[in-house]
């Protein structure tokens, strides 16, 4: 509420009596206080705060008996907002009292230039004021206040939007035409008819709201095979939420998502340096021990960053003494497959930047990868895109509906390969933590720009392909510290890091702190933990005893240390390592520890 208004009216009356006031009575009547519950005397009524960050407190207050207190956490800046009806082509004044460090007050959706004002330091109450003029067709704006990442809680009170009142917004009607498309074993696509006046839609699975979307389609994910589910949808605008639509029920298909049947319950995955040499020495395919269940050929690389043309050649004899002939290599692959092993081509790696920025590059990727798979008789594909291969364009903020070409085209290319080779096609991914778990805090360039556009960029790929994905083995090495679901930062090299990073994948998490954009959990049989095989193989080597602690915690809930997992997953698939060559160099310490671990 605006506690200065009575004085303003008194002065206006005195000036009018002296013939000095130029405003007409109609103009005075048109200006009014529009912010609802700006003093927070009615709690958070009228306000929405991100990720539950806001609360009403009795002290400190600027006026009345209550004020807003909101606490930033991780990538959440504790934004509290309200949508207000306004008139087109009209001028408004936004003001409020704030207290704290880096506190912002602003308005979006003005139809002209969105505005904001802020203070870097307000140890006591400080007034912020800004103004704006609405566009020719603007009938509603959103006013907000927020803090900044990593700063303490801030307070706000007596927020005011003053100007001509708009026409009341009508509650939208309940959506109609809700239809379920063809389910998979873990997902159900939904669509419905647009509702006039709706700005978004809430999707319900049973009584639980699972998504909020702005379009008229959504996909419920993370479901259980051979299970019926009931869904409903509501329409939302600034007036509130409509009644629920008529329900629709769909049953997921049988069997798990992803290809690669025939993997053991607990599998060991390793990369074989087939196309290059380094300090670990060359290892022939025939000499790979039976411990390894999935062998990734490193690497297929592009002829140029943007060509999409992937090539794979065996390491030349001048670089790799003892390298087998192509015929011997292919025969050894067949022998491994006859023994139940899977052999994949891994695309990318540290030096193999792949950017499918065009449809031509996408199609070339499909044809060239197919040629490699066919020539060597391989079981599938490992995506090991690193560096600058994947990034999100400004404005691409929803992992469920990506718009960046390099992401969209990669998804399309992999789906095409999956359709070509069928259910037995093995698909694995080896992203770095920067591209996956960092998405809990940051996603792309962020709502205001300035962030690294690669942050979390694998999430839309994983999500779109989760029903085709055999294994995700994030590289828990060569990583900076990453915040876990406990709000604490975790560093590589010990059991704690692997427990926290894996728990995020098996529990799911709100992307960039947005609870309406929740990355659903993957199934435990889709997850392997990625580690370096030795201290020479990469930063973040984990001693065998610490590896076993991580497995104990995740599969048995023992030896967990301080981090508390959100479940117990005895069907966790296993471990991945860089690399088979480095494990050989280290006297097979990594694979021997895996073989000796008591899974049951």
N, C-alpha and C positions, 0 to 999 in steps of 0.2 A: 504494500500500500504506500501511497505518497503522503507522508506526514507534513509536507510543506504546502499542500493544496489549500487549506483554509486561509492562510495568510495571503496566498496568491489571489484568491477571490476577493478578499477584503481590499487589497490594493487596487484590484481591477475596478471594484465598485467606486472607490474614492476618485480614481482617475476619470471614470465615466461621468461622475457628477460634475467634474470640473471641465467637461467638454474636451478632454485630452485623449480619450480612448477611441481609437479608430475602428476596433473590431465590432462587427454586428452581433446582435444577440444570437442569431442563428449560428455564426461561427463559434461563439463561446460554447453553445450547447453541443456542437459537433465534437469538441475535444473532450476526451474522458480517459480515465485510467483503464487500461486494457489487460494488464498482467493479472492473472488470477493467483491469489494467495502469495503475493509478492513479499509479504512479511513472514511467511512460513508459520503463521499462527495456527493453521490447520494442517500441520505436518507437511508432507510432500504432496498433498492434494494439488493436482494440476501440473506437477513437475515429474520428469523422468530422468533418473540418474544412471549413468553407465555402470554395468557390472555391480550394482548394489553399493556403489561407492558413497552415496549421499545419506545423510541422517539429519534429523532436527535436534538441536541441543538447546538447553536453557541458558547456557553461558559459554562464550561471550555473546551478547546480542547488541545490536545497534538501537533498536526500538522494539517496544512490545516485550514479549516474554520468551520468544523463540527466534532462532536463526538457523540457517543451513550450515552444516559442516560436511565437507566432502574431502575424501582422502585419495590422492593419486596412488597407483600401485602398478609397477611394471610398465606396460605400454598403455595403461589406462590413465587418462589425465583427469578423471573424476568430473566429467561433463554432466551438468544438469540443465535440462532444456524444457521449453514449453512452446507450443504452437498457438498463435494468436490470430484471430480474424481481423483483417484490416481492409481499408478501402484503396482502390487504385489511385495513382497520381496524388498521393497525400504524404505529408511530412510528419515524422514521428520522432520523439525524443526518448531514448533509452537510458536509464540511469540505475544506479544501485550502489550500495555500500559494501565494501569488501575488506577483508583482513587476512594477511598472510603474504607469502612470497610467490611472485609470478601468478597473479590472478587475472583472469580475462573476463570481459563482458562483451557480448556481441550479438549480431542478428544475421541470419541467413535466409535466403529465399526472397529477398526484397524485390527482385525483378529489375533492379538497377545495379548498384554496387553494394555488396555485402560489407558490413562494418564491424569493427571490433576495437576495443580499447583495453589497456592493461596497466598493471603496476608491477614493477619488479620487487618492491618491498613496501609492505604496509603493516608495520608492527601494531598499529591501532587502526580503527575504522577510517577508511578513505573512500571518498565518493568518486565513482567513475561515470562519465557521461559521454554519449555519442548520439548522433542523429542520422536519419536516412529518409529518402523519398522513395515511395513504392513505384513500381512500374505500371504501365497502362492496364495490365491484366492481372496484377497481383491482388489476391484476396486473403492471403495468409502468409505470415512470416514466423520463423522460429527464433526465439530469443534464448540465450544460453549464458552460462558462466562455467568456467573450468579452471583447473590449476595446471601444473606442468609436471612432466615425468620425473619421478624420483624426489619430489619436494614434499614437505610435510602437509598435513591437512590445512585447508583454507576455510574461511567463513564468508558467508554472503547474507545480506539482509536488506529488506525494503527495496526490492527490485521493482522497477516501474517502467512501463511502456505507455507513453502519453501521446494521444492523438485521436483522430476520428475513428470511431468504432466501425467495424465491418459487419456485414450480415452474418448472423449466426450460422455456423457450420452444422449441417444436418448429419445425423448418424447414418452411416451407409447401410444398405440392405444386406441381408445374408447372401453369400455367394450361391450360385446355382450351377448345375452342370458339372459337379465334381466327378471326375472319372479317374480310375486307376488304369495305367497302361500295363504292358507286359512285365511282370515281376522277374527279378533274378533271385538267386538264393539269399541275397543279403540286401536287396533294395526294391522299392516300389516307386515308379514314376507317377506323378499326379498332375492333373490339369483341371481348370475350371473356367467359368465365364467371368469376364471382367465386370466389376461393379462400379457404376458411375459414382464419382466422388471419393473413391477409396484411394489412399496413398500407399497402402501396403496390405499384406495379408498374413495372418497367423495360421500356421499349419499345426494340427493336433493329431497325435497318435494316441488313441484312447483319450484319457483326460489330460495328457501331458502335451504342452506346447513344445514342438521340436524345432520349428523354424519360423523365421519371419522373412518374407520375400516381397519385392516390389512388383514382380510380374505375376503371371497367372499359371506358372508351372513350378513344381518343386519335386525333389526326389528324396524320399525317406530312405536312409541308409543305416548300416550297422545292424541289420535285422538278422533273425535266426532262420535257417532253412526250414522249409516245410511247416511254416507257422502262419496262421491267419492274423491279419492286423486290420484294425478299423481306423479310418481317418476322417477328419472334418476340417473345414476351413472357415475362418472369419475374415471380414473386411474391416479395415482400420483407417480412421482419419483423426483429425484433431478433436473431433467430438467424442471419440471413443471407439469401442469395438462392437461390431454387429453381432447378432445371434449367430450360432454356428450353422453351417450348411447341413444338408442331409448327409448322413454318413455313407461311406463307401468301404467295402471290405475286400481285401486282396490277400491271397496266400502265396508266400514265397515258394520258389521251386526247391527241389531236393538237392542235396550236395552242397559243398562249400564253393565259394567263388575261387577263381584263379585256376590256372592249368597246372600241369606237372604232376599228375597222379603217379604214384610209385615212389615218391620220396619217402624215406623212413620217417618215423615219428619225430626223431631228433636228428637233424642233418648238419653236416659240416660243409661249408662253402669256402672255396678258395680261388684266388686269381692266379693264373699261370702266365708267366711272361713268355708269350709265344712269338711276339713280333719284335722284341727288343732285348737287349742285355743290360744288366747293371751289376753292381757289386755282389749280388746274390748268386750269380752264375746261372747258366742255362739248365733247364730241366726238361727232359724229353717227356712227351705225353705218356709213353708206355711206362715211364719210371715213376709216375704219380701214384702214391700208395692208395690202397683201397679205403683208407680212412675218409677220403674226400668224396662226398656224395654229389656235389655240384661243382663243376670246373668251369670257370669263366676265362675265356681266351682274351688276354689283354694285348693289344686293343685293336678294334676297328676304328679307324680315324678318317676324317673327311679330307677331300682334296683341297678344300678351302673352308673357312669358317662358315660361309653362308651357302655353299653348294648343295649340301645334303647328300653328296656323293661319298659313300663310305667304302673304304678299301681295307682289306686285310691281307697281309703277306707274312709268311714265316720269316723269322729272323735270319738274315743272310749269314752264310758260313763264316765270312770274314769277321763278323761281330759276335757270332755264337758258335764257336767250335763245337762240333759234335751234334749240330742240329740235324734232325732227321729229314728225309726227303718228303715232299708233299704226299706221296703215296703211302709212305710209312706213317705219317702223321694221321692221315685219314683212316688207315687201318687200325691205329691205336685208339682213335675216337670210337670206332665201331666196337672194339673190344671193351672199352669202358661202358658203353651203352648196353652191351650184352650182359655186363655184370650189374646192371641196374643204375649206373651213374648217368647224370645229365651233363651235357657239354653245351655251353652257350657262347655266343659271341658278345663280348662286352664293348659297348660303343662309348668313346669319349676318353675318360681318364684326364690326368692333369694337363696334358698337352693337346688333347683332342677337342678343341672347342667346336660345338655344333649349334648353329642357330638356324632353325627352320623358319626363316622370316617370310617366306613366300610359299604359295601353293606348289610352285615348281620344285623348290627345295624339298618340300614335303613328299611329293611324288617320287623324286629322285632318291630320297632316303628309303622309301618303301622298296623300290626296285633294286637298289644296290644292296641293302641288307638282305633281301630275299635271295639275291644271287650268292651271297656269302653262306647263308644258311643251307641253300641247296647244294652248293659245291662241296661243303664239308660234312653235310648230313647232320646238322646241329639240331638240338632240341628246342632252342629258343633264343631269347634276347635278354641281355642285362643292360640297363640304362645307367651309365656312370657319367652323367653330364656334370661338369664342374666349372669353376671359373665364371666366365661370363656367358655360358651357354643359355641359361635361363634367367630372365629378369622380367619384371612386371612394369608395364607402361603406367604413367600417371593416370589415375582414375580407375585403374583395375584393382578394385578393393575387395571383391567377393570371390573367395576361392571356389565357390560352388558354381560360379558363372564367369569363368575367365574370358578376357577379351584380348589379351596380348598375343599377337600372331605366333611368336616362338613357342608359347605354351599350347595354344589351340591346335597348331599344326602338329606338334609332337603327339598330343592325345589322339588326333585323327590318324596319324601314321601308325601308331601302335595298335589302335583298334583295327585298322586295315590288315596289319600283319596277323593279329589274333584271328580275324575272320578267315584269312587265307589258310592258316595252318591248323585251325580247329582247337578242340578242347585239350589236346595234349601239349599245346604250345606253352613253354615255360617262360614266364615273365618275371624278372627280378629287377630291383633298383638299388643303387648304392649312393644315395645323396649324402652330402655333408650335413652336420647339425645346423649350420647356418641357413640351409635351405628348408629345414623341416621344423625342428624344435624351437628355433629362434622365432618362428611365426607365432608362438604364444605371446611374445612381447611386441614384435614388429612385423608388419606385412607390407612388402613393396615400399614405395616412397612415402607412404603414410598419408593421412587425411590432409596434411598441410604441406606435403613435399619435404624434401631434405633428407629423408632416410635412404639407405642403400636399396635400390629397387630389386635387388636379388633376394632380400630377406624373405624367407618363407616361400620362395618361388616354386618349390617342388610340390607344395600342398595341393594346388589344383590338379596337378598331374596324378598324384597318388589317389586323390579323391575320385577323379573321373575314371580311373582304371582299377579301382579297388576290387571290383568283381572279376577282373581278369588277372589280378596280381597274385603270383605264386609266393614271392618272398620280398619283403622290404628289409634290407640290412643297412641301416644308417651307419655312416662311418663315425664311430665314437672315438675319433683320433684326429690329429691336426686341427683341433677345435679350440676356440676360446671358451671361457666360462659361459654357461647357459643357465638361465633361470628355469627351475623345475616347478611343478604344480604346488610345491610347498612355499613358493615365493622366495626361495633362497637360490643363490648362484652355486652351481656345481662345476667342478673342474676335473678334467680328464686324468686318467692314470690309476684310479682306484675303483673299487666296487661301487661306491656311492654314485659315481657319474653314470655308469651303465644302468644302475637301478633306476635312477631318476629319469634318464632319457628314455628308457624302455617303458617305464610306467606311463609316460606321457602318450606313447603310441597306443598302449593297451587300454587307456582310460579315456582318451580324447581330451580336447582342450578348446577354449574359446580363442579364436584367432585374433591376435592383436587386442586381446582383452574384451572382445565384443561377444557377449553371451548369445546374441542372435545369430552369430556366425560360428557355430561350434563344429570343430573338426571331429567327426565320429571316430570311435576307436576301431582299430583293425583287429582281426581275429589273431589269437596267439600263434596259431600254426602258420600265419603269414609273416611272423617276425623272427629274424635272427639278429644277434648283436654283432656289430662290426668292430674288429680290433686289429691292431698290427701284430704280426707273428713274432716279432723280436724288437729289441731296442733299436736296431738299425732300420727297421721297416717303416717307422713313422713316429711322430711325436705322440705321446700318450700310451706307450706300451703299458700293459697291465700284467702284473705278475700272476702266474697260474693260481695261486692261493686266492687272490682278489677276484679273478674270473669266477672261481668256484663259489665265492661268497655271493657274487651277483646272481649266479644261477640258483643258489640256495634260496635267496630272498624272493626272487621272482617266481620260482616254481614250487617252493615249499613254505615260504614266509618264515624262514629262519636265517640267522646271520645278516639281518637287514641293517644293522647300525642305526643311525639316527633318522634316516628317511623312512617314512611309513608309506608303503605302496597302497594303491586303491583296490587291490585284489591279489589273487594267487592264480598263476597260470601254468599248471603242470604240462600243458601241451605247447608251450613255447618251442618254436621249431629248432633253434640251435644257435650256432655261431658262424660268422663269416670272418675271414682274415685276408689281409694284404700281407703276405701272399704265400702261395705254395713254395715258391722259390726261396723266399726268406725263411720259411719254416724248415726247409731242407738245410739251409745254411746254419740254422740254429739247432741242428740235430733232431728235428721234428718235435721240439718241445711243446709246441702249441697243439698239434694234432694228437700227440700222445696224451696230453692232459684231457682233451675232449673225449678220447676213447675211454679213459679211465674214470671219467666222472659218473657218479651214480645217479642217473636220471630218475629212477623210481624210489 
